[in-house]
Amino acid sequence: MFIEISDIKKSFGEGESHVEVLKGISFELEKGEFCMLLGPSGSGKSTLLNIIGGIDRPDSGSISIGGERTADMNEKALTRYRRKHLGYIFQMYNLIPNLNIKENVEVGAYLSDDPLDVDDILKTLGLYEHRHKLPNQLSGGQQQRTAIGRAIVKNPDILLCDEPTGALDYNTSKEILKLIETVNQKYGSTVIMVTHNDAIKSMADRVVKLRDGVIRKNELNTAKVAAEDLEW
Amino acid sequence: MRDPLLKRIPREIKSEAGKYTVIFLFMVALIGVASGYFIADASLKAAYDDSFVTYNIEDGFLEFPEKPDSSIIEACEEEDIKLYDNTFKDEPCSDGSTVRLFRIREEVNRVCLLDGSLPSAENEIALDRLYMKSNDLSQGDTIELDGYDFKITGIIALPDYSALYRNVTDFMFDTEKFGVSVVDKAGFDRVGDGYIHYSYSWKYDDPPEEIFGKEAKDRGDELLKALAGKAPLTNFVPTCRNSSIKFAGNDLGHDRIMMLVMLDMLIVIVAFVFAVTTSNTITKEANVIGTLRASGYTKGEMVRHYLAAPVIVLLIASVIGNILGYTLLKKVMADMYLGSYSIVSYKTLWNADAFIDTTVIPLLILLAINIIMLTSKLSLSPLKFIRRDLKRRQRKKAFKLNTKIPIMTRYRLRVLFQNIPGYLTIFVGIFFASVIMLFSQLFEPLLDKFSEDSINSMIAQNTYILKAPVPTEDEDAEKFAAGELRIVRGDFSESVSLYGIASDSDYFHSDIKDDTVEVSSAYADKYHLKAGDSITLTDEYGSEDYTFEISGVYDYPSTLVVFMDIDYFNRTFDLEDEYFSGYFSDRELSDIDEKYIASVVTEDEVTKTSRQLKRSMGNMMSIFVVLGITVIVLVVYLLSKVMIEKNVQSISVTKILGYEPREISGIYIRTTTIVTILSFLLCIPLESAALDALWRGMMMQYPGWLAPDIPLSAYVKTIGMGVVTYLVTTLLLKRKINKIPMDEALKNTE
């Protein structure tokens, strides 16, 4: 297995405010698999994504990616791990506001020894003509496409998407989902996407449903639907 | 109901504790130093002014060649004066200095006992405080004078020696080489087999209204004429001409403007730092402000709200600064004056001007700058705040940068362009800090150079200024005539020496054209004079003007002097053809009686000024260094902190993306490093010009001239101290970047 997640537990706060967010999460993913983490607000899906992304540490349990256990890594190694293997897409895009669109993508490319061609990516994402603009001059969808460009330009093994369509309208959301689908299929990146939108689960290979910090359902999607055909 | 927003103010201060603490401490120090200075200055000036009555300072003194009998005293006192015996002896101390011994004065120029007791036995002495300090002497120590031991029982100040001039004609005083003392009668008789100065103080029966005014001078002149036929005199000095008495009074209050300008400049920087940081807070809290404005809070209420914290911090800093000023720092500041002058004991006086200068004016500066910034920033519509759309004009595209430039360099350039106002404030802060630090580094080398120039430009190894024209057999001696006139410029005036030089002089290496003068290079530099110009000088009380045509500038960089042919000198001042008043000689002249010598200008004498100024100004210079360093820390740290805070989200994202701490510091701190170092370098010509103007402006307020030739070493030291201070500051900034959590980027805010 490419990603092995075993018995992850995580809690926040102390005393009366102590909350157990993840209560022993385990599942596995194949390389190139598209996994949807589904659940209502507070189910622990974003916390799990952060732990997979190496920006938070579990209280117990372990994650192994390509045979490397993140629990054994110090801060420096975790940084290297994110640099080499991960691409991140956020709900609010998190572009660097004082860099133009092309430079935002280049910030991702800089991290890779073998990045994809920045101009090609911009053309693929339909951003080439906007490349000299600042993020705040673009629509939400264009900004999210830029964020996708920044994530995929370094050709990451794993693409982590935290509610990537949460701030977008229906049409733009669909456009973004199609792009992520393309990345998954064209570049073979393993995709883990967090969402609370039940309607988009059908585009994934695997759906992991969380509620109250435990996995309620972990199933392979045998009736996969193209992003283009999703309706909600 | 009280405005609930008031509760936010202490929380705002607490949440920005670092920023407010740094600014608060800086302002406490700044206001404390300024307040201490103003209070010390005013209190000492009051003590000095009062000392004329409190200690009954003489209206003048005269000296007889030998002990006058009662008939001479009575004859003198017929001129509506009363004479008081103030006989003294100058005795050599074992360390090479000279101590002037007086008997305890009871009536005129009474002794101010600062500590201990007055001598009551023949082997006891009370010494001047400053001389003791300059020579590391303490109460209870023993001092050897002319081979006799004296135990120091008291520390004193003599009101007629507030500046320790040995002779009133000296260029400068030297507290290490000369001091005054009192002993009892037996002690006085015990020492000295040499020359006794039969000096007598006089007090007018009907004193002139102003002790330093024209009336006092005229009365002095009249008295001299009247006494000339009645008694032989070897010295006659009305108080209005006595540097030992008037010099300290002239100097007190002189630096007030400089201190005021420095205080206000630094408050302007602090006000800008507040403006930039508050502007950043407003950006951070934009949607809250928008909501409050939409709910009915007025712009005025918001302005007052954001103004409150800076004003509170300034007011508390003013209160504490003033308390420190009145207590601890007043003493430090007074000690700077007391390091130069031997002023009588003083009382701390409440000073309304100091309060206005250190509290009211800084508050007005802070309010003015911050109200302008806040009014402008908060004038946007509530909707714009809610949308966090705070730019008045939206840029359609980013500033274009060549894509061949590596991305990291472009990133740094973008950070630079994003923070132009902050970097401009850093530049201005570094400029001010550099000027302050350069000023502190300038003083010592300038004084060393002055010393060197003074020695190199000495006309002769010994310049004898005589009280009366007496002959010498020494062939090395060359006669000259000397006098003094004043340069008057508005309210300011200063003296200039005039030398009448022999036509075929062996000492003065220039042929002065007939009926013209040459001015010293110091004079020419200070007043921008050149050959062909003419100068008008006046006698000391402005009763007669003298105009001279300048035919050349003589290389004499240390003193303001006018050189002319001795015949022209004597004609100009209606003196006899053969008149002269001194000798130049490379050898010591041994055949002139000491009583005819007013003073001898030697190498030791001309370097006195720089030695004394170094001693007097040493403390002040360290304060400038500390202030400069604090300004750098304050400006660079706080503004860099603002830049980092503005980019918290981006820094957090770069961390998540996998950028290493050194790469992130490379983007956000290296930009500041480059700007800071460039600022230091670019400031060199500016600070050089500013300091030149400042120095010239300052020196125009003082007598004499020290040319502002800034040595390279002063720049190197200033930049070195500045860069080291900055590098230490970057450690704090790196720590701040390292502490930014990655989940900052995960918050769903834009």
Contacts between the chains, C-beta under 8 A, distances in Angstrom:
chain1	res1	chain2	res2	distance
A	46	B	746	7.2
A	50	B	743	7.2
A	50	B	746	7.0
A	53	B	656	7.1
A	55	B	655	7.8
A	55	B	656	5.6
A	55	B	742	4.3
A	55	B	743	6.9
A	55	B	746	7.8
A	56	B	742	8.0
A	56	B	743	7.3
A	76	B	660	7.5
A	79	B	655	7.6
A	79	B	658	5.7
A	79	B	659	7.6
A	79	B	660	5.6
A	80	B	658	7.2
A	81	B	658	7.8
A	82	B	656	6.7
A	82	B	657	6.9
A	82	B	658	4.0
A	83	B	657	7.3
A	83	B	658	2.8
A	83	B	659	7.5
A	83	B	660	7.9
A	84	B	658	7.4
A	86	B	658	7.1
A	88	B	656	5.4
A	88	B	657	6.7
A	90	B	745	6.6
A	90	B	746	6.9
A	91	B	748	5.9
A	92	B	748	5.4
A	92	B	749	6.9
A	92	B	750	5.4
A	93	B	750	7.8
A	94	B	649	6.6
A	94	B	652	8.0
A	94	B	653	4.7
A	94	B	745	5.0
A	96	B	411	7.9
A	96	B	650	4.5
A	96	B	653	6.7
A	96	B	654	7.7
A	97	B	650	7.1
A	98	B	398	7.6
A	98	B	414	4.5
A	98	B	415	6.7
A	98	B	417	7.2
A	98	B	418	4.3
A	98	B	650	7.8
A	99	B	398	7.3
A	99	B	410	7.7
A	99	B	411	6.5
A	99	B	414	5.4
A	100	B	397	7.3
A	100	B	398	4.0
A	102	B	403	7.3
A	103	B	398	7.8
A	103	B	407	6.4
A	103	B	410	5.9
A	103	B	411	7.0
A	103	B	414	7.2
A	106	B	407	4.3
A	106	B	410	7.9
A	107	B	407	6.6
A	107	B	411	7.0
A	107	B	654	7.2
A	107	B	657	7.1
A	108	B	657	6.6
A	109	B	407	7.5
A	110	B	407	5.2
A	110	B	408	6.8
A	111	B	657	6.2
A	111	B	658	5.3
A	111	B	659	7.1
A	132	B	397	5.0
A	132	B	398	6.2
A	132	B	400	6.4
A	133	B	396	7.1
A	133	B	397	5.5
A	133	B	398	7.0
A	134	B	395	6.5
A	134	B	397	7.0
A	134	B	398	4.8
A	136	B	394	7.4
A	137	B	394	7.4
A	137	B	395	7.8
A	137	B	396	6.1
A	137	B	397	7.2
A	150	B	657	7.6
A	162	B	746	7.1
A	166	B	748	7.9
A	167	B	748	8.0
